[in-house]
Amino acid sequence: MAKLWKRKSRGNRFYLDYYDIDGKRYQLDTGCTDLDEAKRWLRKFEELYYLAKKGEIEKVGRITATDVEGKARQKEQKNRIRMSDYRKQHENIAGNLKKKTLENYRLAFASYIALKGNPYLDEIDPSDVLSWQEKLRAAGKSKTTESMYGRALKSAMNRAVELEYLSRNPFAKVRYPSQRETRRTDKTMKVEEVQALLKLIDGKGASEQQFGNYVRCLMYTGCRRGEILTLRGENVDLENRILTVTVTKKRGEPIKMKIPINKALYQVLLRMDIKPGEYVFKTTARKKSLRERGRYWSPYYASSHFKEFIEEAGLSERYSLHSLRKVYVSHLHSLGVPIDVIQRLVGHSSPTITWLEYSTTDALSFRRYADLIDFDSVRLEDRLEVKPDTNSDNPL
């Protein structure tokens, strides 16, 4: 009826496997690596099952650490903490993480508290987590959000186990949407859509000219949002037609990556007032202190403003600034550019293999591939065949 078994993949912890009186099966993580401690769970099941057979209780149900240890011990326990209090403590512990990661933790905690209240950590079990996931979906949150929040709370609760607020992590046994499920397949814009978007932005006149320049910098380089926002005047080498961007996507120290400036982007940059020592896209915010400090545009401003143009153009709401990176890659591939060249142009390979070896010479030799893209004058029927560069010493 019930048995204990050790699970090596879970740190040699014992699991209690039993069938309730109504036939429902339970497999519970006891959180114990000691057999004598785990047997307390087995004895508690036998006790409750006996009472259920006599009709004194309806069924055994899900046994918790509180059932095994007793209510008196639970009340005397000093390490009990509510979700909101643990959130504040976790922020102090994880203060060395990136700002975006900390924001993700904050939103995950806030979501759970808003939808499930503010319980003690040791009162949360996997069924509560499943209920929270259902409420997230009912609130219209995407699978990506569900996965991000779930994995953030799972990580936070692992730390709570280390601090002995929990004997086991209730978020660990719950399944979250995988990367394959959360990946959006419709975020790559078509060339016609890119041209329609550029036409709309250009039609706004001088007030949106700089934003149009920013969009073109993204679509002609395949860079990420922040990599162009943090671009400074000294990083733009118009003489050799090379951009030097700072890649911070991967963990570790930021990496300088050199990217060729193609013909279309070169004409855009020539028209811009680029000064060494200043950001290329310097903020024009109303706040005087921000302007005096010479800050670059806020990433949130860039994304939200792009979304406004996407909506006005009647394009898919799933499109974002990152869609410009995707269209850069897909369009180069459709023109016959070798995959290994594309990977090096956008930095998709590992830092040690690609970024550290991506020298100025490589950037110059790859410029002919980057020149193939010109969304301002591209014709769909003109598909150029990439020919080997006989003057390049770089074997591709």
C-alpha positions in Angstrom: 0.0 0.0 0.0 2.9 2.3 0.8 6.7 2.2 0.3 9.8 4.4 0.6 12.3 4.7 -2.2 15.5 6.7 -2.6 15.9 9.0 -5.6 19.5 9.5 -6.5 18.8 12.3 -9.0 17.3 14.3 -6.1 20.2 14.2 -3.7 19.4 10.7 -2.4 16.3 11.9 -0.7 13.6 9.4 0.2 10.2 9.5 -1.5 6.9 8.1 0.0 4.8 6.3 -2.6 1.3 5.4 -1.6 -2.3 4.9 -2.8 -5.1 6.7 -0.9 -8.3 5.0 0.1 -10.0 6.4 -3.0 -7.3 4.9 -5.2 -5.4 8.2 -5.9 -1.7 7.8 -6.0 0.8 10.1 -4.2 4.6 10.4 -4.6 5.9 12.7 -2.0 9.4 14.1 -1.4 10.1 13.6 2.3 13.1 15.8 2.1 15.0 13.2 4.2 18.2 11.4 3.3 18.1 9.4 6.6 16.0 6.2 6.5 14.9 6.5 10.1 13.6 10.1 9.5 11.9 8.9 6.3 10.2 6.1 8.2 8.3 8.7 10.2 6.5 9.6 7.0 5.6 6.0 6.5 4.3 5.6 10.0 2.2 8.8 9.6 0.6 7.3 6.5 -0.2 4.1 8.3 -1.8 6.1 11.1 -3.9 8.2 8.8 -4.9 5.2 6.6 -6.1 3.3 9.6 -8.3 6.3 10.6 -9.7 6.6 7.0 -10.5 2.8 7.1 -12.5 3.3 10.3 -14.3 6.3 8.8 -13.0 8.8 11.3 -11.4 10.8 8.5 -12.5 11.0 4.8 -9.1 10.1 3.3 -5.4 10.3 3.9 -4.8 13.1 1.3 -1.4 14.7 0.8 0.9 14.3 3.8 3.0 17.3 4.6 6.0 17.9 6.9 3.6 19.6 9.3 1.6 16.4 9.6 4.7 14.4 10.3 6.3 16.9 12.7 3.1 17.9 14.5 1.3 21.2 14.9 3.0 22.0 18.2 6.5 21.8 16.6 5.3 23.9 13.7 4.2 26.8 16.0 7.5 26.6 17.9 9.5 26.8 14.7 11.5 30.0 14.6 12.3 30.0 10.9 8.9 30.6 9.6 8.7 33.6 7.1 6.0 35.0 4.9 6.4 35.3 1.1 6.5 39.2 1.2 9.2 39.2 4.0 11.3 36.6 2.2 11.0 38.7 -1.0 12.7 41.6 0.8 15.4 39.4 2.3 16.0 37.7 -1.1 16.5 41.1 -2.8 19.3 41.9 -0.3 20.9 38.4 -0.8 20.7 38.6 -4.6 21.7 42.2 -4.8 24.8 41.5 -7.0 22.7 40.1 -9.8 21.9 42.1 -13.0 19.2 44.7 -12.7 17.0 42.9 -15.3 17.3 39.6 -13.3 16.4 41.3 -10.0 13.3 42.9 -11.8 12.3 39.4 -12.9 12.5 38.1 -9.4 10.5 41.1 -8.1 7.7 40.6 -10.7 7.6 36.8 -9.9 7.1 37.4 -6.2 4.5 40.1 -6.8 2.6 37.9 -9.2 2.4 35.0 -6.7 1.4 37.3 -3.8 -1.3 39.0 -5.9 -2.8 35.7 -7.1 -2.3 33.5 -4.1 -2.0 35.8 -1.1 0.9 36.1 1.3 1.4 32.6 2.9 4.2 31.3 5.0 6.8 29.6 2.8 6.3 26.2 4.5 2.6 26.3 3.8 3.1 26.3 0.0 2.9 22.9 -1.7 3.1 21.9 -5.4 -0.8 22.1 -5.7 -0.6 25.8 -4.8 2.0 26.4 -7.5 -0.2 24.6 -10.1 -3.1 26.8 -9.0 -1.0 29.9 -9.4 0.0 28.8 -12.9 -3.7 28.4 -13.8 -4.5 31.8 -12.5 -1.6 33.3 -14.5 -2.9 31.8 -17.7 -6.5 33.0 -16.9 -5.0 36.5 -16.5 -3.8 36.3 -20.0 -0.1 35.9 -19.3 2.1 34.3 -22.0 3.9 31.0 -21.6 7.2 32.9 -21.7 6.0 34.9 -18.6 4.9 31.8 -16.9 8.2 30.1 -17.5 10.3 33.1 -16.4 8.3 33.7 -13.2 8.2 30.0 -12.3 11.9 29.4 -12.8 12.7 32.6 -10.8 10.6 31.5 -7.9 12.1 28.0 -8.1 15.6 29.5 -7.8 14.5 31.7 -5.0 13.0 28.8 -3.1 16.2 26.8 -3.5 17.9 29.5 -1.6 15.1 29.3 1.0 15.8 25.6 1.5 19.5 26.5 2.1 18.4 29.1 4.7 16.2 26.4 6.3 12.9 28.2 5.8 11.8 25.2 3.8 12.6 21.5 4.0 11.9 21.0 0.3 11.2 23.3 -2.7 7.5 23.2 -3.7 8.4 24.8 -7.1 10.9 22.1 -7.9 8.4 19.4 -8.9 6.2 21.6 -11.1 6.7 21.7 -14.9 7.2 25.0 -16.6 6.9 25.7 -20.3 10.2 24.7 -22.1 12.2 27.0 -24.4 10.6 25.3 -27.4 7.1 26.1 -26.2 7.9 29.7 -25.4 9.8 30.4 -28.6 7.7 32.5 -30.9 7.9 31.5 -34.5 6.2 34.5 -35.9 8.5 37.3 -34.8 10.5 37.5 -38.0 9.3 40.3 -40.1 8.9 40.1 -43.8 10.8 42.5 -46.1 7.5 44.1 -47.2 6.6 44.8 -43.6 10.1 46.3 -42.9 9.7 48.6 -45.9 6.2 49.6 -44.7 7.5 50.4 -41.3 10.4 52.5 -42.6 8.0 54.4 -44.9 5.7 55.1 -41.9 8.6 56.4 -39.7 10.1 58.5 -42.5 6.6 60.0 -43.1 6.7 61.5 -39.6 9.3 64.0 -40.7 12.2 65.5 -38.7 10.7 64.7 -35.3 11.2 60.9 -35.9 14.3 61.1 -38.0 16.6 60.0 -35.2 14.4 57.1 -34.3 14.4 56.0 -37.9 18.2 56.1 -37.8 18.1 53.9 -34.7 15.8 51.3 -36.4 18.1 51.2 -39.5 21.2 50.7 -37.3 19.4 47.6 -35.8 18.3 46.2 -39.1 21.5 46.8 -40.9 23.8 45.3 -38.2 21.6 42.6 -36.6 22.6 44.0 -33.2 20.5 43.8 -30.0 18.6 46.8 -28.7 21.1 47.7 -26.0 24.2 47.2 -28.2 23.2 50.1 -30.4 21.8 52.3 -27.6 25.2 52.2 -25.8 27.1 52.9 -29.0 29.4 55.9 -28.6 30.9 58.3 -31.2 34.4 56.8 -30.9 32.9 53.4 -31.7 31.9 54.5 -35.2 34.8 54.3 -37.7 33.5 55.7 -40.9 36.9 55.7 -42.5 37.2 51.9 -42.3 33.4 51.4 -42.1 33.4 49.4 -38.8 31.3 49.6 -35.7 32.6 48.4 -32.3 29.8 47.3 -30.1 29.8 46.0 -26.5 28.2 42.6 -26.2 26.9 41.9 -22.7 24.4 39.1 -23.6 26.6 36.3 -22.2 27.7 36.0 -18.6 31.1 37.3 -17.7 33.0 40.4 -18.8 31.6 42.5 -21.7 33.1 41.7 -25.0 34.0 44.2 -27.8 32.8 43.0 -31.2 33.5 44.6 -34.6 30.8 44.8 -37.2 31.1 46.0 -40.8 29.1 49.0 -41.8 27.3 48.2 -45.0 26.6 50.7 -47.8 23.0 51.5 -46.7 24.0 52.1 -43.1 27.0 54.2 -44.1 24.7 56.7 -45.8 22.6 56.8 -42.7 25.6 57.5 -40.4 27.0 60.2 -42.7 23.8 62.2 -42.2 24.0 61.9 -38.4 25.8 64.3 -36.0 28.1 61.8 -34.4 30.6 63.2 -31.8 33.4 61.3 -30.0 32.8 61.1 -26.2 29.0 61.1 -26.6 26.4 58.4 -27.2 25.2 58.2 -30.8 21.6 58.1 -29.5 21.8 60.6 -26.7 18.7 61.2 -24.7 16.5 64.3 -25.3 14.5 63.6 -22.1 12.7 66.6 -20.4 14.6 65.8 -17.2 17.6 68.2 -17.2 19.9 66.0 -15.1 19.6 63.2 -17.6 20.5 65.5 -20.5 23.4 67.0 -18.6 24.8 63.5 -17.8 24.6 62.6 -21.5 22.7 59.5 -21.0 21.5 57.3 -23.9 17.9 56.5 -24.7 16.0 54.4 -22.2 15.6 50.8 -23.5 12.0 51.0 -22.4 11.4 54.1 -24.5 13.0 52.5 -27.6 10.8 49.4 -27.2 7.5 51.1 -26.4 8.0 53.7 -29.2 8.7 50.9 -31.7 5.5 49.1 -30.5 3.6 52.3 -31.3 4.8 52.3 -34.9 4.1 48.6 -35.2 0.5 49.1 -34.0 0.0 52.1 -36.3 1.3 50.2 -39.3 -1.1 47.4 -38.6 1.6 44.7 -38.1 1.7 41.8 -35.7 1.7 42.8 -32.0 4.3 40.1 -31.4 7.0 42.1 -33.4 9.6 43.8 -31.2 13.0 45.4 -31.7 14.5 42.0 -31.6 12.5 41.1 -34.7 14.9 43.4 -36.7 17.8 41.1 -35.6 15.8 38.1 -36.8 14.9 39.6 -40.2 18.6 40.5 -40.7 19.6 36.9 -40.2 16.8 35.4 -42.2 17.3 37.8 -45.1 21.0 37.2 -45.3 20.4 33.5 -45.3 17.8 33.8 -48.1 20.4 35.7 -50.1 22.8 32.7 -49.9 25.2 34.0 -47.3 27.0 31.1 -45.6 25.7 30.2 -42.1 29.1 30.5 -40.5 29.5 34.1 -41.8 26.0 35.0 -40.4 26.9 33.5 -37.0 30.0 35.6 -36.9 28.2 38.8 -38.0 25.6 38.6 -35.3 27.7 36.8 -32.6 25.7 33.6 -32.3 28.7 31.4 -31.6 30.5 31.1 -28.3 32.7 34.0 -27.2 36.0 32.0 -27.2 35.4 30.6 -30.7 33.9 33.6 -32.4 33.9 36.9 -30.7 37.5 36.8 -29.5 38.6 35.9 -33.0 36.4 38.4 -34.8 39.1 40.9 -35.7 39.1 44.1 -37.8 40.4 42.1 -40.8 37.4 39.7 -40.6 35.0 42.7 -40.3 36.5 44.2 -43.5 36.3 41.0 -45.4 32.7 40.3 -44.3 31.5 43.8 -45.4 30.6 42.5 -48.9 28.0 40.2 -47.2 26.6 43.0 -45.1 26.3 45.2 -48.2 23.7 42.8 -49.6 21.0 44.3 -47.3 19.4 47.6 -48.2 15.8 47.8 -47.0 15.4 51.3 -48.4 15.9 50.1 -52.0 15.8 46.3 -51.9 13.8 44.5 -54.6 12.4 41.1 -53.8 13.0 39.8 -57.3 16.7 40.6 -57.1 18.4 37.8 -55.3 22.2 38.2 -55.4 24.4 35.1 -55.5 27.3 35.4 -53.1 30.6 34.7 -54.8 33.8 33.7 -53.1 36.1 36.6 -52.2 39.3 35.8 -54.0 41.1 38.7 -52.4 40.4 37.6 -48.9 42.8 35.4 -47.0 40.1 34.3 -44.6 38.8 30.8 -45.7 35.0 30.5 -45.4 
